[in-house]
């Protein structure tokens, strides 16, 4: 018995040491990397105070209260240190913040970026939706008091110890803004993170390429790493529908997952993702993947060339629909991190949702090709619950078991652009609704269903 206890004690000690070693090795780079990048973007892109970012966004990183954060306003950098690990993010005008992982800062800053020329118009003088000049009239049949109450509830904290940190809510009915609210310190000009809602932005940009005849979705994906093996059969459509078949782990809780290795340890997120092997036949297995979105971003870059690439989202999409606050951020290789890093105002995100609600047409101009929105809203054949289209989420339910949906409580017709920390653009086509919610929620205390259903009950 003593011998058994000694062996058990040794094994337990080794397991504890191994566990601590794993934590000490894996977690500090994630914590410092995400913290420095988040602080950099919130301060230099959004104009937030460091105190507000620490109190809200950085709550999600356990132990960050032990970290040292240095914000250098002279060279627009943020370094974050904990234990043995230090991470640095840099801000570049027009292209946002970039976390450095492998390349020297001087090399990254030397990249040539040709930026779009921002519109010089005053949006306050332009009627909604391209501008911010609102009509004086009200819409018959809309219960404005009810929708205001619903929006107010989206900011309420049911547990003061676990606040929802809602920053903005905007509700559109039939294209018109019927409700909006902002948390203290935010307003309609505040540039706010959309996280994975940017995947839908990337999809829209591919729609413009299709419209211009630059590519077709059934084309094999032009990825140089794949041309000599079975991955050459992966199509652009497979990538858009998150059905590439690549071996990928999107887990946000495992520090060794592909998601964290891409975001924290790689300067070239598309190359990191493209290096993965094929696990399933393309088009047969659904795997939500930030990696494949970043592969698409590099395809966009290589299709356009660098002289056009950095201007393209603005000239072909953002500025055409009045998303004049939007900014996409690039990684250290110069490729947009299209999976996650786009900042825009709440009204901008509402405009983007309205573009899809209007079948890709804006003020009479077709921005997205005819049929693109229908294609985007069509479930990927490999999605088991018919929960995903072209870089956006659906709620149609499992065939034969329609109650098994991705978003319980939302109508099955709902179209959802879904970002981390409960950032959403939701379309309910039959009710002519676009609902935007932006914030930093680390718990389950915010109910998207309550917001959307409440808004539905307030309109004809």
C-alpha positions as CSV (number, residue, x, y, z in Angstrom):
1,X,0.0,0.0,0.0
2,X,2.8,2.4,0.9
3,X,4.5,1.7,-2.4
4,X,1.2,2.4,-4.3
5,X,0.8,5.6,-2.4
6,X,4.3,6.7,-3.2
7,X,3.8,5.9,-6.9
8,X,0.4,7.8,-6.9
9,X,2.1,10.7,-5.1
10,X,4.8,10.9,-7.7
11,X,2.3,10.6,-10.6
12,X,0.1,13.3,-9.1
13,X,3.2,15.6,-8.6
14,X,4.3,15.1,-12.2
15,X,0.8,15.8,-13.5
16,X,0.6,19.0,-11.4
17,X,4.1,20.1,-12.7
18,X,3.0,19.2,-16.3
19,X,-0.2,21.2,-15.9
20,X,1.6,24.2,-14.5
21,X,4.2,24.0,-17.2
22,X,1.5,23.9,-19.9
23,X,-0.2,26.9,-18.4
24,X,3.0,28.9,-18.1
25,X,4.1,28.0,-21.6
26,X,0.8,28.4,-23.5
27,X,-1.3,31.1,-21.8
28,X,1.1,34.1,-21.4
29,X,1.5,34.6,-25.2
30,X,-2.2,34.4,-25.7
31,X,-3.0,36.8,-22.8
32,X,-0.3,39.4,-23.7
33,X,-0.9,39.1,-27.4
34,X,-4.7,39.6,-27.3
35,X,-4.4,42.2,-24.6
36,X,-1.9,44.4,-26.5
37,X,-3.8,44.0,-29.8
38,X,-7.1,44.8,-28.2
39,X,-5.8,47.8,-26.3
40,X,-4.0,49.1,-29.4
41,X,-7.2,48.9,-31.5
42,X,-9.5,50.3,-28.9
43,X,-7.2,53.2,-28.1
44,X,-5.8,54.2,-31.5
45,X,-8.7,53.1,-33.8
46,X,-11.7,53.6,-31.5
47,X,-10.3,56.5,-29.4
48,X,-11.2,54.7,-26.2
49,X,-9.6,55.3,-22.8
50,X,-7.2,52.6,-21.5
51,X,-9.2,52.5,-18.3
52,X,-12.4,51.6,-20.1
53,X,-10.7,48.9,-22.1
54,X,-9.2,47.4,-19.0
55,X,-12.5,47.4,-17.2
56,X,-14.4,45.8,-20.1
57,X,-12.5,44.1,-22.9
58,X,-9.6,42.8,-20.8
59,X,-11.9,41.2,-18.3
60,X,-11.9,38.2,-20.5
61,X,-8.2,37.6,-19.9
62,X,-7.7,36.1,-16.5
63,X,-4.7,37.4,-14.7
64,X,-4.3,40.6,-16.8
65,X,-4.5,42.6,-13.6
66,X,-1.0,41.2,-13.0
67,X,0.2,42.3,-16.4
68,X,2.2,45.5,-17.2
69,X,0.7,47.5,-20.1
70,X,2.6,50.3,-21.8
71,X,0.9,52.6,-24.2
72,X,3.2,54.8,-26.2
73,X,1.3,57.6,-27.8
74,X,4.4,58.9,-29.6
75,X,5.0,55.9,-31.8
76,X,1.5,54.5,-31.4
77,X,2.4,51.1,-29.9
78,X,1.2,49.0,-27.0
79,X,3.2,46.4,-25.2
80,X,1.8,44.0,-22.7
81,X,4.0,41.9,-20.4
82,X,3.2,39.1,-18.0
83,X,5.8,36.7,-16.4
84,X,8.3,36.0,-19.2
85,X,6.2,37.1,-22.1
86,X,6.0,40.5,-23.8
87,X,3.8,41.2,-26.8
88,X,3.7,44.3,-29.0
89,X,1.1,45.8,-31.3
90,X,1.6,48.7,-33.6
91,X,-0.8,51.2,-35.1
92,X,-0.5,52.3,-38.7
93,X,-2.8,55.1,-40.0
94,X,-5.5,53.8,-42.3
95,X,-4.7,50.1,-41.6
96,X,-5.2,49.9,-37.9
97,X,-3.3,47.8,-35.4
98,X,-1.2,44.8,-36.0
99,X,0.2,42.3,-33.4
100,X,3.8,41.5,-34.1
101,X,4.8,37.9,-33.7
102,X,7.6,37.0,-36.1
103,X,8.7,40.0,-38.2
104,X,10.7,43.1,-37.1
105,X,8.6,46.2,-36.5
106,X,10.7,48.2,-39.0
107,X,9.9,45.6,-41.7
108,X,6.2,45.8,-41.1
109,X,6.2,49.6,-40.9
110,X,8.0,49.8,-44.3
111,X,5.2,48.0,-46.2
112,X,3.7,50.2,-48.9
113,X,0.0,50.7,-48.3
114,X,-2.0,52.6,-50.9
115,X,-5.0,54.0,-49.1
116,X,-8.4,55.1,-50.4
117,X,-9.3,58.8,-50.2
118,X,-12.0,59.2,-47.6
119,X,-15.2,61.1,-48.7
120,X,-15.1,64.8,-47.8
121,X,-18.9,65.1,-47.6
122,X,-20.6,65.9,-44.3
123,X,-22.9,62.9,-43.6
124,X,-25.1,65.1,-41.4
125,X,-26.3,66.9,-44.6
126,X,-27.1,63.7,-46.5
127,X,-30.4,61.9,-46.0
128,X,-30.3,58.4,-44.3
129,X,-29.2,55.8,-45.1
130,X,-26.2,57.0,-47.0
131,X,-26.0,60.0,-44.5
132,X,-27.2,60.8,-41.0
133,X,-29.9,63.3,-41.9
134,X,-33.1,61.7,-40.5
135,X,-36.6,62.4,-41.7
136,X,-38.9,64.3,-39.4
137,X,-41.9,62.0,-40.0
138,X,-42.6,58.8,-38.0
139,X,-43.6,55.5,-39.5
140,X,-47.2,54.5,-39.1
141,X,-47.7,51.3,-37.3
142,X,-44.4,51.4,-35.4
143,X,-44.7,51.3,-31.6
144,X,-41.8,53.7,-30.8
145,X,-42.3,53.4,-27.0
146,X,-42.2,49.6,-27.2
147,X,-39.0,49.5,-29.3
148,X,-37.4,52.1,-27.0
149,X,-38.2,49.9,-24.0
150,X,-36.7,46.8,-25.7
151,X,-33.6,48.7,-26.6
152,X,-33.2,50.0,-23.1
153,X,-33.4,46.4,-21.8
154,X,-30.5,45.5,-24.0
155,X,-28.3,47.7,-21.8
156,X,-29.7,46.6,-18.5
157,X,-27.5,44.5,-16.2
158,X,-29.5,41.7,-14.5
159,X,-26.4,40.9,-12.5
160,X,-24.3,43.9,-11.5
161,X,-21.3,41.6,-10.9
162,X,-21.4,40.4,-14.5
163,X,-22.4,43.4,-16.6
164,X,-23.2,42.9,-20.3
165,X,-21.4,46.1,-21.5
166,X,-23.7,46.8,-24.3
167,X,-22.1,49.7,-26.2
168,X,-24.7,50.4,-29.0
169,X,-28.0,49.2,-30.4
170,X,-29.6,50.3,-33.6
171,X,-32.9,49.1,-35.0
172,X,-34.1,49.7,-38.6
173,X,-37.5,49.1,-39.9
174,X,-38.2,49.2,-43.7
175,X,-34.8,50.9,-44.1
176,X,-35.5,53.7,-41.6
177,X,-33.9,54.1,-38.2
178,X,-36.6,53.7,-35.5
179,X,-34.4,53.3,-32.4
180,X,-30.8,53.7,-31.3
181,X,-29.0,54.0,-28.0
182,X,-25.4,54.2,-26.8
183,X,-23.7,53.6,-23.5
184,X,-22.0,56.5,-21.8
185,X,-18.8,57.4,-23.7
186,X,-20.1,56.1,-27.0
187,X,-22.1,57.7,-29.8
188,X,-23.1,57.3,-33.4
189,X,-19.6,58.2,-34.5
190,X,-17.9,55.6,-32.3
191,X,-15.9,53.0,-34.2
192,X,-16.7,49.6,-32.7
193,X,-15.3,46.1,-33.3
194,X,-17.4,43.6,-35.2
195,X,-15.2,40.6,-34.8
196,X,-16.5,37.8,-37.0
197,X,-19.2,40.0,-38.6
198,X,-16.2,40.9,-40.8
199,X,-16.5,37.5,-42.4
200,X,-19.7,38.7,-44.1
201,X,-17.9,41.9,-45.2
202,X,-15.2,39.7,-46.8
203,X,-18.0,37.6,-48.5
204,X,-19.5,40.8,-49.9
205,X,-16.1,41.8,-51.3
206,X,-16.0,38.5,-53.1
207,X,-19.5,39.3,-54.5
208,X,-18.1,42.4,-56.1
209,X,-15.3,40.4,-57.7
210,X,-17.9,38.0,-59.1
211,X,-20.0,41.0,-60.3
212,X,-16.9,42.3,-62.2
213,X,-16.1,38.9,-63.7
214,X,-12.8,38.6,-61.8
215,X,-13.6,35.1,-60.6
216,X,-16.4,32.6,-60.1
217,X,-17.3,30.8,-56.9
218,X,-16.9,27.4,-58.4
219,X,-13.4,28.1,-59.5
220,X,-10.7,26.1,-57.7
221,X,-9.3,28.3,-55.0
222,X,-6.0,29.9,-56.4
223,X,-3.8,28.9,-53.4
224,X,-0.2,28.2,-54.4
225,X,0.3,25.8,-51.5
226,X,-2.4,23.5,-52.8
227,X,-1.6,23.1,-56.5
228,X,0.4,19.8,-56.2
229,X,-1.9,17.8,-53.9
230,X,-5.6,17.0,-53.4
231,X,-6.3,20.4,-51.9
232,X,-6.3,21.8,-55.4
233,X,-9.9,20.6,-55.6
234,X,-11.1,23.1,-52.9
235,X,-13.3,25.7,-54.5
236,X,-13.9,29.3,-53.6
237,X,-17.4,28.2,-52.7
238,X,-16.1,25.6,-50.3
239,X,-14.1,28.3,-48.5
240,X,-17.1,30.7,-48.4
241,X,-19.3,28.0,-47.0
242,X,-16.8,26.9,-44.4
243,X,-16.7,23.5,-46.0
244,X,-13.1,23.3,-47.3
245,X,-12.3,20.0,-45.6
246,X,-9.1,21.4,-44.1
247,X,-8.0,20.1,-40.7
248,X,-8.8,23.0,-38.4
249,X,-9.7,23.6,-34.7
250,X,-11.5,26.9,-34.1
251,X,-11.6,26.4,-30.3
252,X,-11.3,29.7,-28.3
253,X,-10.7,27.9,-25.0
254,X,-7.8,25.6,-25.9
255,X,-4.5,27.6,-26.1
256,X,-3.0,25.1,-28.5
257,X,-5.9,25.3,-31.0
258,X,-5.3,26.5,-34.6
259,X,-7.3,29.7,-33.9
260,X,-4.9,30.9,-31.2
261,X,-1.8,29.7,-33.0
262,X,-2.9,31.7,-36.1
263,X,-3.8,34.9,-34.2
264,X,-1.0,35.0,-31.7
265,X,2.0,33.2,-33.2
266,X,1.7,33.9,-36.9
267,X,2.4,37.1,-38.8
268,X,0.9,35.6,-42.0
269,X,-2.4,34.2,-41.0
270,X,-3.4,33.2,-44.5
271,X,-0.2,31.2,-45.0
272,X,-0.6,29.6,-41.6
273,X,-4.1,28.5,-42.5
274,X,-3.3,27.4,-46.0
275,X,-0.6,25.1,-44.7
276,X,-3.2,22.8,-43.1
277,X,-3.8,19.3,-44.6
278,X,-7.1,18.0,-46.0
279,X,-9.1,16.0,-43.5
280,X,-12.4,15.7,-45.3
281,X,-13.5,15.8,-48.9
282,X,-14.2,19.4,-49.9
283,X,-17.8,20.3,-49.6
284,X,-18.8,17.4,-47.3
285,X,-17.9,18.6,-43.8
286,X,-18.8,21.9,-42.1
287,X,-16.1,23.5,-40.0
288,X,-16.5,27.1,-39.0
289,X,-13.0,28.5,-39.6
290,X,-11.4,31.9,-39.2
291,X,-8.5,30.4,-41.1
292,X,-10.3,29.8,-44.3
293,X,-11.7,33.4,-44.2
294,X,-8.1,34.7,-44.1
295,X,-7.2,32.4,-47.0
296,X,-10.0,34.2,-48.9
297,X,-8.5,37.5,-47.9
298,X,-5.2,36.6,-49.4
299,X,-6.9,35.4,-52.6
300,X,-8.6,38.8,-52.8
301,X,-5.2,40.5,-52.3
302,X,-3.5,38.4,-55.0
303,X,-6.4,38.9,-57.4
304,X,-6.3,42.6,-57.1
305,X,-2.6,43.4,-56.4
306,X,-1.4,45.6,-53.6
307,X,-1.9,48.8,-55.5
308,X,-5.7,48.2,-55.4
309,X,-6.2,45.8,-52.4
310,X,-6.0,48.3,-49.6
311,X,-8.4,50.7,-51.3
312,X,-10.8,48.1,-52.6
313,X,-13.1,47.5,-49.5
314,X,-13.6,51.3,-49.2
315,X,-14.1,52.2,-52.8
316,X,-16.2,49.1,-53.8
317,X,-18.2,48.7,-50.6
318,X,-17.8,51.0,-47.6
319,X,-17.9,54.4,-49.2
320,X,-20.6,53.4,-51.6
321,X,-23.1,52.7,-48.8
322,X,-22.0,55.4,-46.3
323,X,-19.9,53.1,-44.1
324,X,-17.5,56.1,-43.8
325,X,-16.2,55.1,-40.3
326,X,-15.2,51.6,-41.3
327,X,-11.6,50.4,-41.1
328,X,-10.1,47.0,-41.8
329,X,-6.9,45.9,-40.0
330,X,-4.1,43.9,-41.5
331,X,-1.6,41.4,-40.1
332,X,2.1,41.8,-40.3
333,X,2.3,40.3,-43.8
334,X,0.0,43.1,-45.0
335,X,-3.1,40.9,-45.6
336,X,-6.4,42.0,-44.0
337,X,-7.4,39.8,-41.1
338,X,-10.8,39.5,-42.7
339,X,-12.0,36.9,-40.2
340,X,-12.1,39.3,-37.4
341,X,-10.7,42.8,-37.5
342,X,-13.1,45.4,-38.8
343,X,-14.2,48.5,-36.9
344,X,-17.2,50.5,-37.9
345,X,-20.0,52.6,-36.2
346,X,-23.2,51.1,-35.2
347,X,-25.0,52.9,-38.0
348,X,-22.3,51.6,-40.4
349,X,-23.1,48.0,-39.4
350,X,-26.8,48.8,-39.8
351,X,-26.1,50.1,-43.3
352,X,-24.2,46.9,-44.1
353,X,-27.2,44.8,-42.9
354,X,-29.5,47.0,-45.0
355,X,-27.5,46.3,-48.1
356,X,-28.2,42.6,-47.7
357,X,-31.9,43.3,-46.8
358,X,-32.1,45.3,-50.1
359,X,-30.6,42.4,-52.2
360,X,-27.3,44.1,-52.6
361,X,-28.7,47.3,-54.1
362,X,-28.0,50.7,-52.7
363,X,-29.8,53.9,-53.8
364,X,-30.5,52.2,-57.2
365,X,-26.9,51.0,-57.7
366,X,-26.3,47.3,-57.6
367,X,-23.3,46.8,-55.3
368,X,-23.5,43.0,-55.1
369,X,-24.3,40.9,-58.2
370,X,-27.8,39.7,-58.8
371,X,-28.3,36.5,-56.9
372,X,-25.5,37.0,-54.5
373,X,-27.7,37.6,-51.4
374,X,-29.8,34.6,-52.3
375,X,-26.7,32.5,-52.6
376,X,-25.4,33.9,-49.3
377,X,-28.6,33.0,-47.5
378,X,-28.6,29.5,-48.9
379,X,-27.4,26.9,-46.4
380,X,-24.1,25.2,-47.1
381,X,-25.0,21.5,-48.0
382,X,-22.5,20.3,-45.3
383,X,-24.0,22.4,-42.5
384,X,-26.0,19.9,-40.4
385,X,-28.5,22.4,-39.0
386,X,-28.7,24.5,-42.1
387,X,-27.0,27.1,-39.9
388,X,-24.5,28.6,-42.3
389,X,-24.5,30.3,-45.7
390,X,-21.7,32.2,-47.4
391,X,-19.8,33.6,-44.4
392,X,-22.9,34.3,-42.3
393,X,-25.2,32.4,-40.0
394,X,-28.7,31.1,-40.6
395,X,-31.3,29.6,-38.3
396,X,-33.3,27.2,-40.6
397,X,-32.8,24.2,-38.4
398,X,-31.9,20.5,-38.9
399,X,-33.8,18.9,-41.8
400,X,-36.6,16.8,-40.3
401,X,-36.0,18.4,-36.9
402,X,-36.5,22.1,-37.5
403,X,-36.6,22.8,-33.8
404,X,-32.9,22.0,-33.6
405,X,-31.6,25.5,-34.6
406,X,-28.4,27.4,-34.1
407,X,-30.1,30.3,-32.3
408,X,-33.0,29.2,-30.1
409,X,-35.6,31.9,-29.7
410,X,-34.9,33.6,-33.0
411,X,-37.2,33.1,-36.0
412,X,-36.0,30.5,-38.5
413,X,-35.9,33.1,-41.2
414,X,-33.3,35.2,-39.3
415,X,-30.0,36.0,-40.9
416,X,-27.2,36.6,-38.4
417,X,-23.8,38.3,-38.8
418,X,-22.3,37.0,-35.6
419,X,-19.2,38.3,-33.8
420,X,-17.3,37.4,-30.6
421,X,-18.5,38.9,-27.4
422,X,-22.1,39.0,-28.7
423,X,-21.8,41.5,-31.5
424,X,-24.6,41.0,-34.0
425,X,-26.4,42.3,-37.1
426,X,-29.7,40.4,-37.4
427,X,-32.0,40.5,-40.4
428,X,-35.6,39.4,-40.2
429,X,-36.8,39.8,-43.8
430,X,-40.5,39.3,-43.3
431,X,-40.6,42.1,-40.7
432,X,-38.3,44.4,-42.7
433,X,-36.0,44.5,-39.6
434,X,-32.3,45.1,-39.2
435,X,-31.1,44.9,-35.6
436,X,-27.5,45.8,-34.6
437,X,-26.1,45.1,-31.1
438,X,-22.5,45.9,-30.3
439,X,-20.7,45.4,-27.0
440,X,-18.3,43.3,-24.9
441,X,-20.2,40.6,-23.2
442,X,-18.3,37.8,-21.5
443,X,-21.3,36.0,-20.0
444,X,-24.8,34.8,-20.8
445,X,-26.7,37.7,-19.4
446,X,-27.5,39.3,-22.7
447,X,-30.4,37.9,-24.7
448,X,-30.3,38.4,-28.4
449,X,-33.7,36.7,-28.7
450,X,-35.3,39.2,-26.3
451,X,-33.9,42.1,-28.3
452,X,-34.9,40.8,-31.7
453,X,-38.3,39.4,-30.7
454,X,-39.1,42.6,-28.9
455,X,-38.3,44.7,-31.9
456,X,-40.4,42.4,-34.1
457,X,-43.3,43.0,-31.7
458,X,-43.0,46.7,-32.1
459,X,-43.4,46.9,-35.9
460,X,-46.3,46.1,-38.2
